[in-house]
């Protein structure tokens, strides 16, 4: 029978503790520390006796003692195993010493997402704006992955890659940006990253110095904000309106405070879904020139414009190399495909490459080659057209349902694009209580407070719709209505 590893036990010959007791104590200690899990096979008595240089009867005596105590159990003709009884018997492992690692902020030790929480299958979860990975063309994708794997092996592409990303993928992204998004950029301006969040962190690492000021909207992507703060930047919150960031307030700040950059999402702002009009965009670019600051543009949902109006990114109008453009293919494909990109001045992308060398030397060559093939062959474009129609239908359906079922509790304006809606909740609704009621009703929502740096209460919720079918949306809205009604019922009954 295959053993997990050779058991090493240091035996002390000149001691009052007998050899079989020493063996038993060592094995029990290994079980307590998790080296031998429940069901693990121990070496046979002859094998262990040979390893330790003792008489077999000594090992038999040690095993018998541990079997009697409930640590082990023996199976005829199979061997000796760690007993499942240790899960119920009062055997206490040694306490783990708590170590002070010197973190200044408790939140640094807390994961952003609690991945170990049990996810119940019957919960309807409205995301913050994820796509539906179930729509992925699996045959097309698997074929591209096979091709990429074959190419990487035959051409030795599994060796260290260019830190900016595979040349073929950068060329495909370059073509997409220049043709579809109106940018005027070159291959040296493109850097591949593992999603938008890595892009924010790289920008923060390269451009921010301790004490630098960066402007962000009061309600914004807090993970991006945290990336800048982690690199020593001071995040200044600016108000927002139906045109996006409040440029009058921003200009007032610029007149007495030097800012290094402004981070904005002109297309379907996170979380409010507001689109910045062209006049607003041109004024922001002019202010960047006047007050000498950079613009970090987050263009997370460019492909999902459901209106007849088409507005190009800020980066397409940039004449001064002030815009750093961050995008992602994760929503076009699936959230699990962590492929994003940054378009910036070539001197800045060189610094991105230096930072990547320290944290992501190899990159994901196979995935990059596969995505490049899908871009070059037009498969991603075909998939985008297909999913666009589906998401448009889901968008129309959820908007109609909200107007019918939630009209007494929320108001909203249907955005021109993006994969989420921003619902403003009536002032008489207690948001903390609403969140508790949604848990009872088995529906998950993203509260507005999640996008506020000081976590103050925001009477709004963000509902992503693209990751749910119409049937799932119908059930989710029904449960959300029940949650609202619970609060109304409780208010009426004191």
GICOR-V561812 format. One record per residue. BURIAL is I if it has 9 or more other ideal C-beta (glycine too) atoms within 8 Angstrom, else O. Layout:
# GICOR-V561812
BURIAL / BURIAL
This chain:
# GICOR-V561812
O / O / O / O / O / O / I / O / I / O / I / O / O / O / O / O / O / O / I / I / I / I / I / I / I / I / I / I / O / I / I / I / O / O / O / I / O / O / O / I / I / I / I / O / I / O / O / I / I / O / I / I / O / I / O / I / O / I / I / I / I / I / I / O / I / I / I / O / O / I / I / I / O / I / O / O / O / O / I / I / I / I / I / O / I / I / O / O / O / O / I / O / O / O / O / O / O / O / O / O / O / O / O / O / O / O / O / O / O / O / O / O / O / O / O / O / O / O / O / O / O / O / I / I / O / I / I / I / I / I / I / I / I / O / I / I / O / O / O / I / I / O / O / I / I / O / I / I / I / O / I / I / I / O / O / O / I / O / O / O / I / O / I / I / I / I / O / I / I / I / I / I / I / I / I / I / I / I / O / O / I / O / I / O / I / O / O / O / I / I / I / I / I / O / I / I / I / I / I / I / I / I / I / I / I / I / I / I / O / O / O / I / I / I / I / I / I / I / I / I / I / I / I / I / I / O / I / I / I / O / I / I / I / O / I / I / O / I / I / I / O / O / O / I / I / I / I / O / I / I / I / O / I / I / O / O / O / O / I / I / I / I / I / I / I / I / I / I / I / I / I / O / I / I / I / I / O / O / O / I / I / I / I / I / I / O / I / I / I / O / I / O / I / I / I / I / I / I / I / I / I / I / O / I / I / O / O / O / O / O / I / O / I / I / I / I / I / I / O / O / O / I / I / I / I / I / I / I / I / I / I / I / I / O / O / O / I / I / I / I / I / I / I / I / O / I / O / I / I / O / I / I / I / I / I / I / O / O / O / O / I / O / I / O / I / I / I / I / I / I / I / I / I / I / I / O / O / O / I / I / O / O / I / I / O / I / I / I / O / I / I / I / I / I / I / O / I / I / I / O / I / I / O / O / I / I / O / O / I / I / O / I / O / O / I / I / I / I / I / I / I / I / I / O / I / I / O / O / I / O / I / O / I / I / I / O / I / I / O / O / I / I / I / O / I / I / I / I / I / I / I / I / O / O / O / O / O / I / I / I / I / I / I / I / I / I / I / I / O / I / O / I / I / I / I / I / I / I / I / I / I / I / I / I / O / I / I / O / O / O / O / O / O / O
